[in-house]
Amino acid sequence: MSVLVLVEPGEELSLQALTLARDLGNPVHVLTFAEQPGLGAYGVDTVHIAEHDQLSSYAPAAWAACLDQLADRIAPDAVVAAGTNRGNEVLSHLAARRDLPFAANCLAVGSEGTVTRVRWGGSLLEEARIHSDLKLLSVAPHMVEASTVNGGSSNVETFEPELEEQAVRVVEHAETPTAGISLAEAKVVVSGGRGVGSADGFGMLEELAALLNAAVGCSRVVTMAGWRPHTDQVGQTGTKVAPDLYIACGISGATQHIAGCKGAKKILAINSDAEAPILASADYAVIGDLAEVVPAITAELRRARES
């Protein structure tokens, strides 16, 4: 039972997808669009590098066409991608091309075409069966730990697909100005919600974040109020994070927000409401006024560093 995996250039979540794909069978084939050294350590047998003028930038229909044509060539039993925006978009295109079902955000695979996948923003797990000879699925971000095997080097082959002129292509990347640590890559995230009170209230969170070498995040209600930009939003419609520590300050813990931070190894919730939903997901909790608790933590950290 062979497997074809879409590996996005420079995307670490693709390594998580490779780890789950090994549970579906062998050999493992990879489609990518640039050299990806080291994939043999993840059990990859053959790396197929697609080369075409239309692949100089991201083009979802073109990527799907590449998967479609390569699948015809190697006849895999499953096609897998990371559950990123691109991974889900490309597999959706492939599913439409082949008129097949597509199971998104999977975290485990079983026998006879069964999968376990995340639903409703992470509030429940669903066990489903994919009724198709060719199974299409994406892997939920930060739900499968990327792991290596005792593999060696992979065979590398170039692949030149036949592509029609694509209507949708990325022609320019407008970088969002950022200061400090990337939210998606931070080891510690200090995040604020409605309980912070105002845009100015985030000053104490930024002060704490600076001491912890952390990124500052926020909930959706904060971005809707205009207190922070959308790029700072953690949640189902924002950034999904997986830090070592997530400090949630004044965040009630709606399902959509938990979907964005549940990948954290530890969650510390600071909230004045002892019944806040986020406490059910927190490893540690401080019940109190964050305007008093956060400065107290900051002051203690400073004392510890000075001693």
Number of C-alpha atoms within 10 A of each C-alpha: 11 17 26 30 27 26 26 22 12 11 11 14 23 24 23 24 29 30 20 23 28 18 13 22 15 17 15 24 27 26 24 22 23 16 14 16 11 14 22 20 16 22 24 27 19 19 26 22 18 20 16 14 8 15 19 13 13 16 19 24 23 25 26 22 20 25 25 19 16 21 19 10 9 12 14 22 18 22 25 28 33 31 23 20 8 16 24 22 17 22 30 23 20 25 19 13 13 10 10 16 18 22 21 25 23 27 22 19 19 13 9 9 16 14 20 18 23 20 14 12 17 18 11 9 14 12 13 15 16 17 13 13 11 19 21 22 31 28 30 22 23 21 19 19 14 16 13 15 12 8 14 14 15 21 13 15 12 13 18 15 18 10 16 10 9 11 9 11 16 11 9 7 7 5 6 7 6 10 7 11 17 15 24 16 13 20 20 23 32 26 27 30 24 19 19 24 14 15 14 10 14 22 12 16 26 17 16 23 21 16 12 15 15 27 26 27 33 31 29 26 15 24 18 11 12 12 19 21 14 18 16 23 26 27 23 18 14 19 20 23 25 24 23 14 20 28 27 26 29 26 28 24 21 15 16 19 25 23 24 23 28 21 20 20 13 19 23 19 27 28 25 17 17 13 11 16 15 24 23 12 16 18 13 13 18 16 15 15 16 21 17 9 16 18 15 13 12 19 12 12 14 13 10 9 8 7 5
